[in-house]
Amino acid sequence: MKIFFEHVMRAELHDLSPDRLLERVRHFAESPEDFWSELQGSEILEEAEDIETGVWRFKRVLHYGRGLHFVERGEFCATNRELRTFVEMEGASSAFALRIEEHSSKSLAVRFSYWETPRAESLDPNQPFVDELRRQAYAMRDEAIMKKLVEA
């Protein structure tokens, strides 16, 4: 896979402890619809937690409405302060990561990363425009997620 889009967002914190922030990231992994209005719901299909490593692995389905849904696998690691998800369908795959890179009592920096399988070069002259629209949509989604993460 190759990186498609990556950026770091910063936010001011208001009385949000590091432990509470990790709880919020875990909540985002468990119920992404609470952070992402485009989702109509989600279900955890499988899950397992490794107590020694602190890694929680899961398989879930994301419901977007109108019969559109995706099954993805993911893991949340409190020690690494990171959530990763992976989707594969019809030979294409994509991955997402949210990683807390910096956290102080007053501010937060979170890296959002998106990967995808390289695709054949498109002959469509609009493809760069479509890719830029996707990047903008990801950035807008990430901004909404950040706002929800730092809510007390």
Secondary structure, 3 states (H helix, E strand, C coil): CEEEEEEEEEEECCCCCHHHHHHHHHHHHHCHHHCCCCCCEEEEEEEEEECCCCEEEEEEEEEEECCEEEEEEEEEECCCCEEEEEEEECCEEEEEEEEEEEECCCEEEEEEEEEECCCCCCCCCCHHHHHHHHHHHHHHHHHHHHHHHCCC
